[in-house]
Amino acid sequence: MEWWQNQNSPLSEIAAKQFGAFSALQAVDAGISADLHDAKVTNGEWKRELPGIYSLTSCERDFLKTHYQSYYLWTSDEKGKPQGVFGYSTALGLFKLPEPWLQGEQMIVPLSFKPIYDLPETNLRLFYEDLDSSRVCDISGVKATKPLYTILDFIKWDHGDRMEVRRALDDSLREKLFTMDDINNANLTVEERRLMDQLIEELPWIELDDGIG
């Protein structure tokens, strides 16, 4: 257990649940005035991860989990609720699947999304879409599109190395992240069904009489 998990301050309790990360809004709600935030960074107590997002410095952290949590928190609305969902290569990476290479992080945000913090000076790519909750899951403290729908998004977007998309599908089926029954029972559009069936047929080990489509 890290030191900040033993602290009684409201901010340390928030950070303990978020791999050390927290938003400026959360810090204010925890009683730390916005006027003090820059000083906290300057004196080394906090590290600025992204605009409006910080982490506690005097703790050992899982770099990747803090990294993802920071981007997730950056999408928070004025009430402090994160709006973003990791998608595309970032989502596949969270599930340790082969990733068609895309630079930076990819997040899907609602059509109505308006950031309350400045845009990060990083290769963050935002996709605007109102996602159905059935296509989203929780992983490592953040939200991401489920592997089946992430692969579908790549096919529909027609971007990235198709071989890597096929490998992601292959690995997902072999690791039972989803099954052929899940594909057959998924609520897909006619076009999504056609694209998925086409990709499945490219897998050499799939028997075509397994009820595809």
HELIX and SHEET records of a PDB file:
HELIX    1   1 TRP A    3  GLN A    5  5                                   3    
HELIX    2   2 PRO A   10  ALA A   16  1                                   7    
HELIX    3   3 ALA A   24  ASP A   29  1                                   6    
HELIX    4   4 ALA A   34  LEU A   36  5                                   3    
HELIX    5   5 HIS A   37  THR A   42  1                                   6    
HELIX    6   6 PHE A   63  TRP A   74  1                                  12    
HELIX    7   7 TYR A   88  LEU A   94  1                                   7    
HELIX    8   8 SER A  133  ARG A  135  5                                   3    
HELIX    9   9 PRO A  147  TRP A  157  1                                  11    
HELIX   10  10 ARG A  162  ARG A  174  1                                  13    
HELIX   11  11 MET A  180  ASN A  185  1                                   6    
HELIX   12  12 VAL A  190  ILE A  200  1                                  11    
SHEET    1   A 3 ALA A  21  SER A  23  0                                        
SHEET    2   A 3 ILE A  53  LEU A  56 -1                                        
SHEET    3   A 3 TRP A  46  LEU A  50 -1                                        
SHEET    1   B 3 VAL A  85  PHE A  86  0                                        
SHEET    2   B 3 GLU A 105  VAL A 109 -1                                        
SHEET    3   B 3 LEU A 124  TYR A 128  1                                        
SHEET    1   C 2 VAL A 136  ILE A 139  0                                        
SHEET    2   C 2 VAL A 142  THR A 145 -1                                        
END                                                                             
